[in-house]
Each structure stands twice: as C-alpha cells, then as structure tokens.
Amino acid sequence: MTLFDENLSVVPAPRRRRPRGVVVGAWALTVSLVVLLVLTFLPTGYVIQRPGPVFNTLGTVADSTGEKVPLISVDGATTYPTAGTLDLLTVQAVGNRERTPSWLQLAAAWFDPSKAVLPIDAVFPQGMTTEERQQESAEMMTDSQKEATAAALTHLGYDVHPKVTVYSLTDDSAAQGVLRKDDVITRANGTAITDAETLRDVIARGAGDPVTLTIDRAGTTSTVTVTPNQATVNGEKMWLIGVTLLTDFDFPIDVTIQLNNVGGPSAGMMFALGIIDTLTPGSLNGGANVAGTGTIDAQGDVGAIGGIRQKLYGAKGAGATYFLAPASNCDEVVGHVPSGLRVFSVSTLDQSLQVLETIRGGGDLDKLPTCSSS
C-alpha cells in the first residue's frame, strides 16, 4: 500500500499579508511602549507639590512615642474648652534630587488642580542636601512657634521679652572672633535691640562705621565693637556684620506646641489663633471648621507662604468651610478656590480675629476683605 508519493511536490499555501493598518498599529504600539519605558526611568528635573496632612491646632497629635497629646498645651494659666477646628495646612513634595518623579507622573500632576509641578531647584536648592534642608525647615518651624506664641500672648496682654540671639557666623563674618553663637545682643550704639530689623537699621545708619554692641554671654554683660563689611545683596549694597540672628523670648507662661515631622514657618498664624482660643473662654470660630495659613511675627503681622493652592485643596478635603489667606498671597488664590470654600484675606493677627468674630457672631461676611482680581 502506498503511503506517499515521492514524486509529489507539496506547495505551501501562500501567506496572507497583514493589512497595512495592522502593521502600522503594531509598530505604533511598540514605539509607544518603548517611549513609556524610557519616560518611566528618565530623570526629569522637576518635583510635584501636593496637599499634605492637615492638623487641627485645637486637637491632638501623636508624639514621638505614638501617644496622643494636645497640639497646643499651656502651663501656668487657665485654659478653656474649644470647638470646631482651626486647621493648619501642609504641602508635600513628591520626589527629590536622588529620585525625581517620572514624566508620566508629571503629566498627570499637570492636569490636577490640587498639584503643582516645580523645578527641583525651587524646592531642593543646589548645594543643599536633603538632610540640610530638613534641618533648616525644622529650625524655621521652631522660630515660627516662638513668634506665634509672642504674638498671641502680646495680644492677650502679657509682657514678652524678646532677645536677639546670634545663631551662626558666616565664614567671612566681620564679627569673627568677636561674637559667638548664643550671644544675646541687647544694644547697638546705645539703641535697644528687640528684633533683627532694628539692628540692621543701626548698622545701615553707620554706613561702615564701627558698631558698639552690648551683649549678654552666658549671663555676663560686656561691650564689643564690630566694623561692618560692605556686600551686594540682590543687587543692593549693604553693610553687614555677617551673623545669622534668631529672636527668642522670655514668656511669662509655658506654651508647648507638639508637631512632629512638619517644618517651615507657614503655620505661624494658625498657631497664634490656637493659643488665643485655648487661653480665652468660648470658641473663637463659633464651632465652625476654619483653616488657614501664613507666617507671623511677634508684632502680629501675617506674611506670605508657599504652596497656597495646594493648601486650599487640603483645607477643602479636611472639611473646612472658611479659609484665612495672607493678603500677600491673594494673586495666587484668585481663580483657584475649590467649590464650597470661602476665602478671606488677612494681613494681621487682628484681622484674622475679626474674621473669626464675624463667623462666630453670624455677622455679614460679605463686608470682610477677600481675595479678588484687580
């Protein structure tokens, strides 16, 4: 029986050609996958700023051991129950110099109104490590808490005694060998020094003449002389003695602000409001949910902060109905307020308290300053 014919030629069936559109589509998909893979790992030079945790200055937070403690506690004065919230806002940076976000993450953030895409140098300055940045941010937070406490207690009628302290000296400081870290400068050319601005004014008026400083060093008072150096700062010639100063205070009562892993000066105004609410009967906000941001100094002046658009969305997500914004940030606020959040413009602690008084008393909110285009 014949199983096959050796003389039989088998001709394979012709291969079907794929439609041109299918081939083009396959190549496009392949190229897209390669591009996506490259964009996933290619450094970007940008970071993403997004809303961070929200903290109620009238509430509790976890301490370093995880135990719940009051965010603001006072010893040496009567405290009172509070209600509602006085929220402080934070922002988080996604990425750092060691690992930047992918281009895909940046693209998604670009279309998210609660996020911002920033050059990495704007968040992580050149020449500064992540650890150095965190240390600087922590120091700014500590200074902010002191200024906020001074502003709050001054408003309540307490006497606070400011001390201008040398924090560090620059490498080319004119005060090298004369001043030391932790020296307290009490007078300059006979003028009482209660803040860094006053000292700068005295030095500027001297136009390079030696400045006589009265200092307190570890409890001992002495007089020293420093001859300023002239330098150009932001295009302007200035006379400098080359020191970084911090303002400390002697407070009549003990105010402790407990907040871990948060840095910067932008919570100052909300700290001050929280302290005042804790030390006065009733609730400043009438039980409403209020959020806000802004630096503050001992005189009660409120200053601009960064990331306010992200903080607006953070406040909205935390359930706030009202928002206190620094007047100097209003240009960034207009057109970027989430639905359901009412923003008021403030430039001083007294203006912030006026807003809260109006909310508490059911007054006419339309008469209060707000951020508007001009």
C-alpha positions as CSV (number, residue, x, y, z in Angstrom):
1,M,0.0,0.0,0.0
2,T,1.4,3.4,-1.0
3,L,1.5,5.9,1.9
4,F,3.0,8.8,0.0
5,D,4.2,9.6,-3.5
6,E,7.9,10.5,-3.6
7,N,7.3,12.4,-6.8
8,L,4.6,14.6,-5.4
9,S,5.6,18.2,-4.8
10,V,3.7,19.9,-1.9
11,V,3.4,23.6,-2.5
12,P,2.7,25.6,0.8
13,A,-0.3,27.8,0.8
14,P,0.6,31.5,0.2
15,R,0.9,33.6,3.4
16,R,-1.7,36.2,3.9
17,R,-0.3,39.7,4.0
18,R,-1.5,41.6,7.1
19,P,-3.4,44.8,6.3
20,R,-1.2,47.9,6.3
21,G,-3.2,49.4,9.1
22,V,-2.5,46.5,11.4
23,V,1.3,46.7,10.7
24,V,1.4,50.4,11.4
25,G,-0.7,50.0,14.6
26,A,1.6,47.3,15.9
27,W,4.7,49.4,15.3
28,A,3.0,52.4,16.9
29,L,2.2,50.3,20.0
30,T,5.8,49.0,20.1
31,V,7.2,52.5,19.9
32,S,4.7,53.8,22.5
33,L,5.7,51.1,24.9
34,V,9.4,51.9,24.4
35,V,8.7,55.6,25.0
36,L,6.7,54.9,28.1
37,L,9.5,52.7,29.4
38,V,12.1,55.4,28.8
39,L,9.9,58.1,30.3
40,T,9.5,56.0,33.4
41,F,13.2,56.0,34.2
42,L,14.5,59.2,32.6
43,P,15.3,61.9,35.2
44,T,13.0,64.9,34.9
45,G,14.5,67.8,36.9
46,Y,11.1,68.5,38.5
47,V,9.1,67.7,41.6
48,I,5.4,67.6,42.4
49,Q,3.9,69.6,45.1
50,R,0.6,68.3,46.6
51,P,-1.6,68.8,49.6
52,G,-0.1,67.3,52.8
53,P,-1.5,66.3,56.2
54,V,-3.9,68.7,57.9
55,F,-3.6,69.4,61.7
56,N,-6.2,71.0,63.9
57,T,-4.4,73.3,66.3
58,L,-7.2,72.8,68.8
59,G,-6.9,69.0,68.6
60,T,-4.4,66.3,69.4
61,V,-1.5,64.8,67.5
62,A,0.7,61.7,68.0
63,D,4.0,62.4,69.8
64,S,7.3,60.7,69.1
65,T,6.1,57.6,71.0
66,G,2.7,57.4,69.2
67,E,0.8,58.7,72.2
68,K,-2.0,61.3,71.5
69,V,-1.2,64.7,73.1
70,P,-2.7,68.2,72.6
71,L,-1.1,70.0,69.7
72,I,-1.1,73.1,72.0
73,S,-0.7,72.8,75.7
74,V,-0.3,75.6,78.3
75,D,1.1,75.5,81.8
76,G,0.8,78.5,84.2
77,A,-2.5,79.9,83.0
78,T,-6.2,78.9,82.9
79,T,-7.3,77.2,79.7
80,Y,-10.7,76.7,78.3
81,P,-12.6,74.2,76.1
82,T,-12.7,74.8,72.4
83,A,-14.9,73.7,69.5
84,G,-14.7,73.3,65.7
85,T,-11.3,73.5,64.0
86,L,-8.5,75.9,63.4
87,D,-6.6,73.8,60.8
88,L,-3.1,74.4,59.7
89,L,-2.1,73.1,56.3
90,T,1.0,71.4,54.9
91,V,2.3,70.5,51.5
92,Q,4.3,67.5,50.4
93,A,7.0,67.2,47.7
94,V,6.9,64.1,45.6
95,G,10.5,63.4,44.5
96,N,13.9,64.7,45.5
97,R,17.4,65.1,43.9
98,E,18.0,61.4,44.4
99,R,14.8,60.3,42.8
100,T,12.6,62.6,40.7
101,P,9.0,61.8,39.6
102,S,8.6,60.2,36.2
103,W,7.4,62.1,33.2
104,L,4.1,60.3,33.4
105,Q,3.6,61.4,37.0
106,L,4.4,65.0,35.9
107,A,1.9,64.8,33.1
108,A,-0.8,63.6,35.5
109,A,0.0,66.3,38.0
110,W,-0.1,69.0,35.4
111,F,-3.8,68.4,34.8
112,D,-4.6,68.1,38.6
113,P,-5.6,71.5,40.0
114,S,-4.6,70.4,43.5
115,K,-1.0,69.7,42.5
116,A,1.9,71.8,41.1
117,V,4.9,70.9,39.0
118,L,8.0,72.8,40.2
119,P,11.7,72.9,39.1
120,I,13.6,70.8,41.5
121,D,15.9,73.8,42.4
122,A,12.9,75.7,43.7
123,V,12.3,73.0,46.4
124,F,15.7,71.5,46.8
125,P,18.3,74.3,46.4
126,Q,21.6,73.5,44.7
127,G,24.4,72.6,47.1
128,M,22.0,71.7,49.9
129,T,21.4,68.0,50.9
130,T,18.0,66.7,51.8
131,E,19.2,66.4,55.5
132,E,20.3,70.0,55.5
133,R,17.0,71.2,54.0
134,Q,15.1,69.2,56.7
135,Q,17.3,70.7,59.4
136,E,16.7,74.3,58.1
137,S,13.0,73.6,57.8
138,A,12.8,72.3,61.4
139,E,14.7,75.5,62.7
140,M,12.2,77.7,60.8
141,M,9.3,75.8,62.5
142,T,10.8,76.3,65.9
143,D,11.3,80.0,65.2
144,S,7.7,80.3,63.9
145,Q,6.3,78.7,67.1
146,K,8.2,81.3,69.2
147,E,7.0,84.2,67.1
148,A,3.4,82.9,67.2
149,T,3.5,82.5,70.9
150,A,4.8,86.0,71.3
151,A,2.1,87.4,69.0
152,A,-0.7,85.6,70.8
153,L,0.5,86.4,74.3
154,T,1.1,90.1,73.4
155,H,-2.5,90.2,72.1
156,L,-3.7,88.8,75.4
157,G,-1.9,91.5,77.4
158,Y,1.1,89.5,78.6
159,D,4.6,91.0,78.6
160,V,7.0,89.1,76.4
161,H,10.7,90.0,76.5
162,P,12.4,89.5,73.1
163,K,16.1,88.5,72.9
164,V,18.0,88.8,69.7
165,T,20.5,85.9,69.7
166,V,23.4,85.0,67.4
167,Y,22.6,81.7,65.7
168,S,25.7,81.5,63.4
169,L,28.5,83.5,61.8
170,T,29.4,83.4,58.1
171,D,32.8,82.3,57.0
172,D,33.8,85.9,56.1
173,S,31.9,87.5,59.0
174,A,33.2,90.8,60.3
175,A,32.3,89.5,63.8
176,Q,34.6,86.5,63.7
177,G,36.5,86.4,67.0
178,V,34.2,89.0,68.5
179,L,30.7,87.4,68.6
180,R,29.8,83.8,69.3
181,K,26.8,81.5,68.8
182,D,24.2,82.1,71.5
183,D,25.4,85.7,72.3
184,V,22.4,87.9,73.1
185,I,22.7,91.4,71.5
186,T,20.9,93.8,73.8
187,R,22.0,97.2,72.5
188,A,23.8,98.7,69.4
189,N,25.3,102.1,69.5
190,G,23.0,102.7,72.6
191,T,19.8,101.6,70.8
192,A,17.8,98.8,72.5
193,I,17.7,95.8,70.2
194,T,14.5,93.8,70.3
195,D,14.5,92.4,66.7
196,A,16.9,91.8,63.9
197,E,15.4,94.7,61.8
198,T,16.4,97.3,64.4
199,L,20.0,96.0,64.4
200,R,20.1,96.2,60.6
201,D,18.9,99.8,60.7
202,V,21.5,100.8,63.2
203,I,24.3,99.2,61.1
204,A,22.9,100.8,57.9
205,R,22.9,104.3,59.5
206,G,26.5,103.9,60.4
207,A,27.5,103.5,56.7
208,G,30.5,101.3,57.6
209,D,31.5,102.9,60.9
210,P,32.3,100.6,63.8
211,V,29.2,99.4,65.7
212,T,29.3,99.1,69.5
213,L,27.3,96.2,70.7
214,T,26.2,95.3,74.2
215,I,26.0,91.6,74.6
216,D,25.0,89.0,77.2
217,R,27.2,85.9,77.0
218,A,26.2,83.1,79.4
219,G,24.9,85.7,81.9
220,T,27.8,88.1,81.7
221,T,27.3,91.5,80.1
222,S,30.1,93.1,78.0
223,T,30.6,95.6,75.2
224,V,32.3,94.7,71.9
225,T,32.9,96.6,68.7
226,V,32.4,95.2,65.1
227,T,33.3,97.0,61.9
228,P,30.8,96.0,59.2
229,N,31.8,94.8,55.7
230,Q,30.1,96.1,52.6
231,A,28.4,93.5,50.4
232,T,26.0,93.4,47.5
233,V,22.7,91.5,48.2
234,N,20.2,91.2,45.4
235,G,21.9,94.0,43.6
236,E,21.9,96.4,46.6
237,K,24.9,97.4,48.5
238,M,24.6,96.8,52.2
239,W,26.7,97.0,55.4
240,L,26.8,93.6,57.2
241,I,28.4,92.2,60.3
242,G,28.0,88.6,58.9
243,V,25.8,86.9,61.5
244,T,22.5,85.0,61.4
245,L,20.1,86.0,64.1
246,L,17.2,84.4,65.9
247,T,14.7,86.2,68.1
248,D,14.0,84.3,71.4
249,F,11.6,85.4,74.1
250,D,11.1,85.1,77.9
251,F,7.5,84.1,78.2
252,P,5.5,84.5,81.4
253,I,3.7,81.2,80.9
254,D,4.8,77.9,79.2
255,V,3.3,77.2,75.8
256,T,4.2,73.9,74.2
257,I,3.4,73.2,70.5
258,Q,3.7,69.5,69.7
259,L,4.0,68.8,66.0
260,N,6.5,66.2,64.6
261,N,7.8,65.9,61.1
262,V,6.5,69.3,60.0
263,G,8.8,72.1,59.1
264,G,8.8,75.7,57.8
265,P,7.2,78.9,59.1
266,S,3.8,78.9,57.4
267,A,1.8,77.6,60.3
268,G,2.6,80.7,62.5
269,M,-0.8,82.5,62.2
270,M,-2.8,79.3,63.0
271,F,-0.6,78.6,66.0
272,A,-1.3,82.1,67.3
273,L,-5.0,81.7,66.8
274,G,-4.9,78.3,68.5
275,I,-3.1,79.7,71.5
276,I,-5.5,82.6,71.9
277,D,-8.5,80.2,71.6
278,T,-7.0,77.9,74.3
279,L,-6.5,80.8,76.7
280,T,-9.9,82.6,76.3
281,P,-13.4,81.5,77.2
282,G,-15.7,80.3,74.4
283,S,-14.6,79.3,70.9
284,L,-13.0,81.8,68.5
285,N,-14.6,80.2,65.5
286,G,-18.1,79.6,66.9
287,G,-17.7,75.9,66.4
288,A,-17.1,76.3,62.6
289,N,-14.4,74.5,60.6
290,V,-11.8,77.1,59.7
291,A,-8.4,76.6,58.0
292,G,-5.7,79.0,57.2
293,T,-2.0,79.6,56.6
294,G,0.5,82.4,56.9
295,T,3.7,83.3,58.7
296,I,3.5,85.6,61.7
297,D,5.9,87.7,63.6
298,A,5.8,88.9,67.2
299,Q,4.1,92.1,66.2
300,G,1.2,90.1,64.7
301,D,2.0,90.8,61.0
302,V,1.0,87.9,58.7
303,G,3.2,87.1,55.7
304,A,3.2,85.1,52.5
305,I,3.8,81.4,52.2
306,G,4.4,78.8,49.5
307,G,2.0,76.2,48.1
308,I,-1.1,78.1,48.9
309,R,-3.1,76.5,46.1
310,Q,-2.3,73.0,47.4
311,K,-3.3,74.2,50.9
312,L,-6.7,75.4,49.6
313,Y,-7.4,71.9,48.4
314,G,-6.0,70.4,51.6
315,A,-8.4,72.6,53.6
316,K,-11.4,71.6,51.4
317,G,-10.5,67.9,51.7
318,A,-10.4,68.2,55.5
319,G,-13.9,69.7,55.6
320,A,-13.1,73.3,56.2
321,T,-15.8,75.9,55.2
322,Y,-13.7,79.0,55.7
323,F,-10.1,79.8,54.8
324,L,-7.8,82.6,56.1
325,A,-5.2,83.5,53.4
326,P,-2.3,86.0,53.6
327,A,-3.2,89.1,51.7
328,S,0.2,88.9,50.0
329,N,-0.8,85.5,48.5
330,C,-4.0,86.8,47.0
331,D,-2.7,86.8,43.4
332,E,-2.2,83.1,43.7
333,V,-5.6,82.5,45.3
334,V,-7.9,84.2,42.7
335,G,-9.3,81.6,40.3
336,H,-8.1,78.6,42.3
337,V,-10.5,78.3,45.2
338,P,-12.2,74.9,45.4
339,S,-16.0,75.0,45.4
340,G,-17.6,75.3,48.8
341,L,-14.6,77.0,50.4
342,R,-14.9,80.7,51.3
343,V,-11.6,82.6,51.5
344,F,-10.8,85.8,53.5
345,S,-7.8,88.0,53.0
346,V,-5.8,88.9,56.2
347,S,-2.5,90.7,56.8
348,T,-2.5,90.9,60.6
349,L,-3.5,88.8,63.6
350,D,-6.2,91.3,64.5
351,Q,-7.8,90.9,61.0
352,S,-7.8,87.1,61.4
353,L,-9.5,87.5,64.8
354,Q,-12.1,89.9,63.2
355,V,-13.0,87.3,60.6
356,L,-13.4,84.7,63.3
357,E,-15.5,87.1,65.4
358,T,-17.8,87.7,62.4
359,I,-18.2,84.0,61.7
360,R,-18.9,83.3,65.4
361,G,-21.5,86.1,65.7
362,G,-23.2,85.4,62.4
363,G,-22.2,88.8,61.0
364,D,-22.1,90.0,57.5
365,L,-19.3,88.0,55.9
366,D,-19.6,90.0,52.6
367,K,-18.1,93.0,54.4
368,L,-14.9,91.2,55.1
369,P,-11.8,91.5,52.8
370,T,-11.4,88.7,50.4
371,C,-9.0,87.9,47.5
372,S,-10.2,89.4,44.2
373,S,-8.7,90.2,40.9
374,S,-7.5,93.8,40.4
